[in-house]
Amino acid sequence: MILIREMRSEDLAFVSKIEEQSFTHPWTKEQFQSELNTAHAWSYVALYNKMIVGYIVFWNVYDEIEIGVIAVLETHRNKQIGQRLLHTAIAQKPTSIFLEVSDKNDVAQTFYISQGFQEIHRRRSYYKDGTDAIIMKKSF
Ligand SMILES: CC(C)(COP(=O)(O)OP(=O)(O)OC[C@H]1O[C@@H](n2cnc3c(N)ncnc32)[C@H](O)[C@@H]1OP(=O)(O)O)[C@@H](O)C(=O)NCCC(=O)NCCS
């Protein structure tokens, strides 16, 4: 069974491992810690058999949410854990949720589209390797 709870400092070793496996430019432990100390930042982890298998960090400013990062341990993907994590943001009843995703990240784009997000803007050659960044939004 998957349990979702708020992220704590002692989770960061496991969170960082997943982060490093998931991204070419991973957030550092210090970045996660700084978000844990930020008032309008929300961070949750997903646990399976007490093991951290995913996490999300988002910012809630006024009634808009921006997703900072979301990832699921590779061996535990496609089990609706990403969806459950995203719902921690939806549960705050924002008017809209925004996020940025690489044009190369087809899986994440498919995931977001399945959750009702739409592309609203494209930042051409935004990343160092020349890839576009796509801004997606879901309105409520
Ligand atoms: C994106 C990510 C968080 C999705 O998490 P997940 O737990 O695997 O996703 P879910 O199981 O909740 O998927 C929900 C829906 O997304 C879609 N989806 C997810 N993974 C998919 C895949 N590999 N191929 C096609 N569709 C996919 C499906 O529509 C799925 O619904 P279904 O299970 O009813 O078919 C995960 O793939 C991940 O950690 N990727 C690496 C990190 C990353 O890219 N993060 C986003 C950065 S912007």
The ligand as a MOL file (V3000), in Angstrom:
LIG
                    3D

  0  0  0     0  0            999 V3000
M  V30 BEGIN CTAB
M  V30 COUNTS 48 50 0 0 0
M  V30 BEGIN ATOM
M  V30 1 C 6.5710 11.3660 -14.7590 0
M  V30 2 C 6.4770 10.3870 -13.5780 0
M  V30 3 C 6.5710 11.1730 -12.2670 0
M  V30 4 C 5.1140 9.6650 -13.6470 0
M  V30 5 O 4.9670 8.8780 -12.4660 0
M  V30 6 P 4.2540 7.4360 -12.4900 0
M  V30 7 O 4.0080 7.0410 -11.0900 0
M  V30 8 O 5.0460 6.4960 -13.3130 0
M  V30 9 O 2.8900 7.7790 -13.2600 0
M  V30 10 P 1.4470 7.1510 -12.9830 0
M  V30 11 O 1.5740 5.6860 -12.8220 0
M  V30 12 O 0.7660 7.9120 -11.8980 0
M  V30 13 O 0.7580 7.4600 -14.3990 0
M  V30 14 C -0.4460 8.1500 -14.5610 0
M  V30 15 C -0.7410 8.2170 -16.0410 0
M  V30 16 O 0.3350 8.8460 -16.7490 0
M  V30 17 C 0.5420 8.1960 -18.0290 0
M  V30 18 N 1.8770 7.5760 -18.0280 0
M  V30 19 C 2.7420 7.4740 -16.9870 0
M  V30 20 N 3.8860 6.8550 -17.3810 0
M  V30 21 C 3.7300 6.5590 -18.6900 0
M  V30 22 C 4.5580 5.9230 -19.6500 0
M  V30 23 N 5.7860 5.4510 -19.3440 0
M  V30 24 N 4.0920 5.8020 -20.9220 0
M  V30 25 C 2.8710 6.2690 -21.2690 0
M  V30 26 N 2.0200 6.8770 -20.3770 0
M  V30 27 C 2.4510 7.0350 -19.1230 0
M  V30 28 C -0.5440 7.1570 -18.1570 0
M  V30 29 O -1.6530 7.7650 -18.8070 0
M  V30 30 C -0.8970 6.8710 -16.7020 0
M  V30 31 O -2.2210 6.4480 -16.5370 0
M  V30 32 P -2.5850 4.8650 -16.5730 0
M  V30 33 O -1.7470 4.2400 -15.4820 0
M  V30 34 O -4.0310 4.8480 -16.2780 0
M  V30 35 O -2.1830 4.3900 -17.9280 0
M  V30 36 C 7.5930 9.2950 -13.6660 0
M  V30 37 O 7.6270 8.7590 -14.9630 0
M  V30 38 C 8.9990 9.8190 -13.3500 0
M  V30 39 O 9.4100 9.8570 -12.1960 0
M  V30 40 N 9.7690 10.2110 -14.3890 0
M  V30 41 C 11.1520 10.6980 -14.1860 0
M  V30 42 C 11.1670 12.0560 -13.5330 0
M  V30 43 C 10.4370 13.0860 -14.3780 0
M  V30 44 O 10.5680 13.1340 -15.6000 0
M  V30 45 N 9.6430 13.9520 -13.7100 0
M  V30 46 C 8.8900 15.0260 -14.3530 0
M  V30 47 C 9.7890 16.1570 -14.6350 0
M  V30 48 S 8.9230 17.5020 -15.3980 0
M  V30 END ATOM
M  V30 BEGIN BOND
M  V30 1 1 1 2
M  V30 2 1 2 3
M  V30 3 1 2 4
M  V30 4 1 2 36
M  V30 5 1 4 5
M  V30 6 1 5 6
M  V30 7 2 6 7
M  V30 8 1 6 8
M  V30 9 1 6 9
M  V30 10 1 9 10
M  V30 11 2 10 11
M  V30 12 1 10 12
M  V30 13 1 10 13
M  V30 14 1 13 14
M  V30 15 1 14 15
M  V30 16 1 15 16
M  V30 17 1 15 30
M  V30 18 1 16 17
M  V30 19 1 17 18
M  V30 20 1 17 28
M  V30 21 1 18 19
M  V30 22 1 18 27
M  V30 23 2 19 20
M  V30 24 1 20 21
M  V30 25 1 21 22
M  V30 26 2 21 27
M  V30 27 1 22 23
M  V30 28 2 22 24
M  V30 29 1 24 25
M  V30 30 2 25 26
M  V30 31 1 26 27
M  V30 32 1 28 29
M  V30 33 1 28 30
M  V30 34 1 30 31
M  V30 35 1 31 32
M  V30 36 2 32 33
M  V30 37 1 32 34
M  V30 38 1 32 35
M  V30 39 1 36 37
M  V30 40 1 36 38
M  V30 41 2 38 39
M  V30 42 1 38 40
M  V30 43 1 40 41
M  V30 44 1 41 42
M  V30 45 1 42 43
M  V30 46 2 43 44
M  V30 47 1 43 45
M  V30 48 1 45 46
M  V30 49 1 46 47
M  V30 50 1 47 48
M  V30 END BOND
M  V30 END CTAB
M  END
